[in-house]
Amino acid sequence: MHSFRRPSAWLCTLVPLLLSYGLAGCGGDSGEAAEPAPASTTASLSTEPESPPTASASPSLPVIEIHIVDGEVHTDADRVEVASGTTTRLVVTSDVDDELHIHGADETAALVANVPTTLEFTISEPGTFDVETHDSGLLLVQLLVR
Amino acid sequence: MTRAALIAHGVGGRQDLPIPFALAVLGAALALVVSFLILGLAWKESRYRGDDSGLPLPEALTRAADSPWLRWTLRILGLAVAAYVTFAAVAGPDLATNPTAGVVYVLLWVGLVPASLLLGPVWRLVNPVRTVHLLLCRVLRLDPAAGVRRLPSWVGVWPAAGWLLAFTWLELVAPDRATTPVIRAWFAVFVGVSLVGAVAFGSRWFDRADPFEAYSTLVGRLSWLGRRRDGRLVARRPLENLDGLPARPGLTAAVAVLLGSTMYDSASASPWWARWTQESSIGATMAGTIGLLASAALVYATFAFAVWCAGLVAGIRSHADAFAHSVVPIAVGYVIAHYLTLFVLEGQHTLVLLADPLGTGANWFGLGDLTENRWLANQPTLVASLQVAAIVIGHILGIVSAHDRAVRLFPARRALVAQLPLLAVMVGYTVTGLLLLFAV
């Protein structure tokens, strides 16, 4: 009489449906990431008073450039897609002394006023990571690591 | 310097990736279709009998659960853990390696959800503040249940709603909220007010005001384990358990704070929110306070309005508190979606930090030897699927609960139409939740 007597029966069909959709439909590369690696990062850091960042050694790296002027953040995008395990170069110029930090990846670098600071980092765990300044507490950009 | 900004955040470093758009749409479509299916096909007379229902578990189990030795073991355990964490909070260095923030925001606040889903309202059994009050009463030879005055019934769980808001403000908005001085200050005020309240109104104050007990009680109503009116432990369907949640004044406010605060947490992690607060002149704390209050108020207002509309259609005045239980599964589904990875990853990390409460390199209880398993962090597709599943399942349970309550309270021929406003507002919460997971 009531074809919908037991919500639990519906749930039993819904959950696998959702899960199978998610696993089959939009991804497929999760199997390769099975290695239980910690959010390991590697970074190198340089503060270059003279040479602009474009002139440095490996120009093929993806570059995220950020300027901080009067407490305002200027970037091309609020969010940047970063491939997991790929080295990316962050170039930050602030008009005040500060500290640069990639939250969740434990990368920090000192920012000297009006001097472009380059931080090369590699994040090998998927997730959303905030790039921020410590003293002024600004969110500069979010990294979507996939 | 480093310290100051690590704590602009709460706990935890990485956040989950946004869920794929297709998954968000699928979830929303499922929620919508199933909502109308339930409305059209589900039972026409109330089936839930709340606290009268359930399959009795062996009497020995009830006796064991109620035995003084178990009760006192749990109380002493609660006191011991609280003392240990207080020691870390007071004597430990105020660094990111201090376990206090992780214990409070992850193990306690988020951990209450799985613990209560599994075993019901567990926090009242271990609540250290309740135990302190009990011990004080024993020493002074007073009855812990009796206060100086009776708590008027119109007060309901409004104090709990207020304390829930106060705690979520600490968790999500307060400046330097992951530092030990801030957490210590909040808990000093909280414990002080709780003890005064318990002396004034008896131990019932904890039932009605303690945010952790309130949270555990609400979530525990979705457990398979329940207690019959005669005290017997029973196994029962979660929605039947939820049906027994008393519709006390303030219930709507309490669930609105739970759902609204989680939505605020999601929204405030977005770059757009950060830009807006960074560029506004009112400052991050004021903006956060307004955002949190507005989120909770919006959930409260929309739900109260929907129930008012439903009553109008049905021709019966009904109060939002009579339907507020049906928001609990929606809030819990969203909490699971939002905090699942945080709980698994930061929970493990906090356990390791607990090995060294003073930052001296100690390894107490061998906790420092635990290896953190970060498998889940590397499964973004699985996580996204679980997030959407939790939200959609919470939504369906909410719709079914509201349906059963509607056919009980409303006259039969109007009951179906009268549910449409409730359905609309729940679809709204669910779609908002999915949107936040997709966009933030």
Interface residues (C-beta under 8 A of the other chain):
Chain A: H2 S3 F4 R5 P7 S8 W10 L11 L14 V15 L18 L19 Y21 G22 L23 G25 C26 G27 G28 S30 A33 A34 E35 P36 A37 P38 A39 G71 E72 V73 D78 R79 E99 H101 H103 G104 A105 D106 T108 E125 P126 G127 T128 F129 D130 E132 T133 H134 D135 G137 L138 L139 V141 Q142 L144 V145 R146
Chain B: M1 T2 A4 A5 L6 A8 H9 G12 G13 R14 Q15 D16 L17 P18 P20 A22 L23 L26 G27 L30 V34 L37 I38 L41 A42 W43 R237 L239 A269 P271 W272 A274 R275 Q278 E279 A284 E372 N373 R374 W375 A377 N378 Q379 P380 T381 L382 A384 S385 L386 V388 A389 V392 I393 I396 L397 V400
